[in-house]
Amino acid sequence: MLAADGTPLKKSLARALRLQKMRALALIAPLLIFVLVSFIIPIGSMLFRSVENGMVAETLPLTVAELKNWDAESNELPDEAVYAAFVADMVVAIANKEHTRLGTRLNYEKTGMSSLFRKSGRKIKNLDPATDAPFKDKVIDIDKKFGDVETWAVIKTHSVKITNGYFLNAVDMQRTPEGALAQPEDKRILIRLFQRTLIMSLIITGSCILLGYPVAWLLANLQARTANILMILVLLPFWTSLLVRTSAWKVMLQQQGVINDVLVWIGLVADDARLVMINNQFGTIVAMTHILLPFMILPMYSVMQTINPSYLRAAKSMGATNWTAFWRVYFPLSVPGIGAGSILVFILSIGYYITPEIVGGTKGVFISNRIAYHISSSLNWGLAAALGSILLAVVLILYWAYDKIVGIDNVKLG
Amino acid sequence: MADATASDAFVEFERVQKSYDGETLVVKDLNLTMPRGEFLTMLGPSGSGKTTCLMMLAGFETATHGDIRLGGTSINNIPPHKRGIGMVFQNYALFPHMTIAENLSFPLEVRRIGRSDREAKVKRALDMVEMGAFGGRRPAQLSGGQQQRIALARALVFEPELVLMDEPLGALDKQLREKMQFEITNLAHELGITTVYVTHDQTEALTMSDRVAVFDDGRIQQLDPPDTLYEEPKNSFVAQFIGENNTLEGMVKEINNGLALVQLDDGELIDCQPVHESVKPGARTRVSIRPERVEYNKDRLKEGVHTLKAEVKEFIYMGDIFRTRLSVAGNDEFIIKTRNAPDVDRLKPGQQIEIGWLPEDCRALDA
């Protein structure tokens, strides 16, 4: 197809639209750059940390090379060459003050490694790699843990540059010389935490549907003036700080709190048997349902608004009772709103942090609280990144499953 | 059918009033009786109360006062789903999440009719509106006219005795609308269903109905067959609302032998038929004359009738007819219509003519 001047029509059209496209790009460029710099790149680098593991290989290059010839399962200590390489590496590392960081890294895998590297560093510093050979016995003299096969096994196992170790840790397993193995029983907490996060998010989503549906229906069917007032009440929580609302729930639910006081006062609950409603799963569910409710109501409302009231009238004129008309006609038409609200609430709650942190106690915390712990307290960023990646994958899988079952086209946000 | 008596009345409104806010009446004192099998149209401008009447009959609004009866029993306290009235909605209200066949099957399912029976009835209803091949489609896949047919079939599939239609053709283009008007009336008469049809389109009302109830201001202004309504409007509202109409204002001088002599505001005299009860000597009146009944060819006017001077303002050629705008007795919007025939002169703007009419075509109505 050719345009009037003989150039191909496609080319001609592209030229005509180029200016428009450039203008559109220029309009979104500030946000695009902002998001790229402040969000996508950091998150990408964070996710990379879940597999990145250069520390051992970079700090102890010679040792790692020598350890390749050593079989960890032989149950014999490495030979002199490894110890010599180790001393050479350590002297450089100590000069650069990197040996403590290495200790911290290896401590994630085996407790005691941190103090081992910190304490022995001072003494290894005094050895001269050129003159003081042989080193094997001297190093074991400095700390007898260096005479332990397991210490070297840990160094060798975690010397690979790209590791699956963090992901194995994230699902309660560990990387060992024999391959991936389950963690000891008392260390398996993360899978349970993932399960709890999923189940509680489902419960929160379900309660939001039950509580939000009638409100959304009312909003969509009231007169505009009344509906506006109701809408303000629905949006009111949005205008209050999240922290304030969560703290308010603490005041309400605690054992000396408002609800318990009222229950005791009217005699439903004995004073010495006050209900435990906070610092557990119940508290988290109540507070999060309240906080996330608007995210359920708004999409439901906007879908319900588009349902023509004459559908219900038509159903009734054909002989359907109120219930049949609702269940066979209105409800199926409102499902896209429920779907949109549910996705929103579920995905928000699965990664929620502040509320479970404040009202969740130990039994009501989510996986995100664990991630925060590894980011800010244990400083095991690799594990935090692995947990975050798994969370992201779970959300994407659920989204995909929802698309397969319900169809993402059925989701309407307005 | 016009002479419905109480004995064969099927639908009855007796002294029905409706108010939404407790301050103003939307429907004021409605009385109406319909025999079985009649096609009655409620016609009126928006806000005249016609749709409210329909909704009260369907059961979606309750009458504030008065009695609505169906087949002799009062239905004031019967919920809509037990009234057994078929209804076609303005926007069709076809359920978008169901196929056409499921839509039609819905009223039968809620009546707990068996599957094989249901399928037979759905098929028959679809064939009736010539949509037999569309059972598996969704409403959104059909054109407006096709949706309209399905809505009709759905209202008829459970064989109701009474069908209500609320401006069902409003969303269709002109050609399709005319075709559907014809189909709906045919179907209604074939099946012998009683139909109440609401519209604000007077052509639709005139072409489809056995009787038309003209609504204004919450009251029925006139309830008559279409020809009576057009030719013998009882008051100025009906005369203005139905068809095109010319109005001249004046005062009644005298009434002789059933003819009123009216002096127009510019002093000229005309003969009229006194229609409205308020037409008495000395009273002000508004006379109404249809554009096609005005004659300007002197040879065709009767001897001795009063004529008026007129000046041609505009001549519009419309194919089958000529539409000419005149200035008559101070009224610049006086329209006459003449058939496009070989012997008819085409008037020119500025031309001075004399116009007249038969006294029985000129009706003196309320001022």
HADDOCK unambig.tbl for C-alpha pairs under 7 A between the chains (distance, minus, plus):
assign (segid A and resid 310 and name CA) (segid B and resid 93 and name CA) 5.92 0.50 0.50
assign (segid A and resid 311 and name CA) (segid B and resid 93 and name CA) 5.19 0.50 0.50
assign (segid A and resid 311 and name CA) (segid B and resid 95 and name CA) 6.61 0.50 0.50
assign (segid A and resid 314 and name CA) (segid B and resid 93 and name CA) 6.47 0.50 0.50
assign (segid A and resid 316 and name CA) (segid B and resid 80 and name CA) 6.09 0.50 0.50
assign (segid A and resid 316 and name CA) (segid B and resid 81 and name CA) 4.79 0.50 0.50
assign (segid A and resid 317 and name CA) (segid B and resid 80 and name CA) 5.78 0.50 0.50
assign (segid A and resid 317 and name CA) (segid B and resid 81 and name CA) 5.31 0.50 0.50
assign (segid A and resid 317 and name CA) (segid B and resid 85 and name CA) 6.30 0.50 0.50
assign (segid A and resid 317 and name CA) (segid B and resid 86 and name CA) 6.26 0.50 0.50
assign (segid A and resid 317 and name CA) (segid B and resid 87 and name CA) 6.39 0.50 0.50
assign (segid A and resid 318 and name CA) (segid B and resid 81 and name CA) 6.42 0.50 0.50
assign (segid A and resid 318 and name CA) (segid B and resid 86 and name CA) 6.46 0.50 0.50
assign (segid A and resid 318 and name CA) (segid B and resid 107 and name CA) 4.88 0.50 0.50
assign (segid A and resid 319 and name CA) (segid B and resid 81 and name CA) 4.01 0.50 0.50
assign (segid A and resid 319 and name CA) (segid B and resid 82 and name CA) 6.13 0.50 0.50
assign (segid A and resid 319 and name CA) (segid B and resid 84 and name CA) 6.61 0.50 0.50
assign (segid A and resid 319 and name CA) (segid B and resid 107 and name CA) 6.10 0.50 0.50
assign (segid A and resid 319 and name CA) (segid B and resid 110 and name CA) 6.35 0.50 0.50
assign (segid A and resid 319 and name CA) (segid B and resid 111 and name CA) 6.95 0.50 0.50
assign (segid A and resid 320 and name CA) (segid B and resid 81 and name CA) 5.65 0.50 0.50
assign (segid A and resid 320 and name CA) (segid B and resid 110 and name CA) 5.71 0.50 0.50
assign (segid A and resid 321 and name CA) (segid B and resid 81 and name CA) 6.11 0.50 0.50
assign (segid A and resid 329 and name CA) (segid B and resid 95 and name CA) 6.99 0.50 0.50
assign (segid A and resid 333 and name CA) (segid B and resid 97 and name CA) 6.93 0.50 0.50
